[in-house]
Every structure is written in structure tokens, then in C-alpha cells.
Amino acid sequence: MQVVISDSKVGKAYKVEGKDTEVSALFVGKQIGNVVDGDILGLSGYALEITGGSDTDGVPMRKDVTGPRRKRILITSPPGYKPKENGKRRRKTVRGNEISTEISQINVKVTEYGRKPIEELFAKGEEAESA
């Protein structure tokens, strides 16, 4: 499972890949809009808001669909469908707003910042990987 952390202050996104069992156990049961502690991903002092995600087949999560399972719904706007013209509707498969074990990517954004800049925390990890 991978977590994509968006930092709107800098305009960058960082990808954290963890072992499926470790990361998923911490996020399973949470919903879109929930705020989680950044210590889960090694970002002490940070607060992260869950904004979405997708499952192993690329089916996107939607905030307005409850539960963890897939559903076919009639939609007019993203995520899941981007109409070419106004007023167009389409029945598409989307996933609910609750994170389950089938989710492969979780998108989060930073809401509260810690003492160290986020670039510093991820730069150390990149140096260790390249060495």
C-alpha cells in the first residue's frame, strides 16, 4: 500500500510505500475526511487529512458513497467521471469512502505542520536509499 502526501504550502507530493500489513492496519476503518496523526508515517507533529484513494484495480474512492465496497452509481462529476459537456451523467463503478484492505493507494494532505519541514524528513530517506 502506498500513501501520497500532498503539501499545499510547497506544492509538492511525496510517496511513502510501506509494507501492506503495517500501513493498512493503521488506516483500515478510517474514512475520507478523517484526520490522522502523522506519526503513523514517521512525520512527528504532523496531522494528515485523508482525501481519497483507489483500490488495486484503479477504481477511485468517493466521499459520498458510504462503506468500503464497490458500487455502480450514476455520477455527473469527478472523481470517477469527468464529463465532456455539462449535464452529462454516467453509471460508473466507484468505491466507498471507508478504507479497507483492498485499497492500494491513499491520498492525504497536510493540515498541521511539525517542527521540521517535510522536505527535510523525506530528503533523509532518499539519501539512505541511494547510499
Secondary structure by P-SEA (a helix, b strand, c coil): cbbbbbbccccbbbbbbccaaaaaaacccccccbbbbccccccccbbbbbccccccccbbbbccccccbbbbbbcccccccccccccbbbbbbbbcccccccccbbbbbbcccccccaaaaaaaaaaaaac
